C-alpha cells in the first residue's frame, strides 16, 4: 500500500492542482489530508491563487480516495463544500503490517502531545508547516510540511509512505527528510 500525505492547503487552487498531479504520478492508493484545507486562517497571508470553492471541487473528484482530519482553520461551513468527511480531530489507520498511523492536524495532538500509542506507531500531523520524519523514543513522528505556505527554509512539500519508508519531498522530487519504519 502506498499513501500520499498533504497538509495545509489553505484554499490555494494552484497548490491543490500541483498536489493532485503529484498524487496521480505517485500511484498512491490513498490521499491523506492533514487539515487546513479550504481556509487561509487569520495568521496567514492570503495565498496567491486563493480559491476555496475551486479547491473543494478539485478535491471532491478524489473523495473516495481521501482520508482527512480537521485543522484549526477548518469549519462546519467548509465541510458543506466537501464530499468526504474532514471534521474529525484525529483518525487512527491500521496498516496491513499492524502498524498504526495516528492522523491529526497538530493543533490539538502532535508528536509531543498524543493519546497513549503502541511502540512503533506513527504520529502524523501538519499544522507547523515544517517537514519532520524521525523516530522519537518508541514512536515515529511525521509531518509532510505544507503544500502552500512552507515555513523555515523549506520548500512546499508533500509526503509518501511506501515500503516502510516515510518521505517528505519537495515538488521538485528532492527528499527533504525520511525515516524507515523499523
Secondary structure, DSSP 8 states (H G I E B T S, - for coil): --EEEE---TTBHHHHHHHHHHHHHHT-SEEEE-S--S---TTS---TTB-HHHHHHHHHTTGGGEEE---TT--HHHHTT-SS----SEEEEE-TTS-EEEEE-SSSS-SSS-----TT-EEE--SS--EEEEEETTEEEEEE--SSS--TT---EEEEEETTEEEEEETT--EEEEEE--
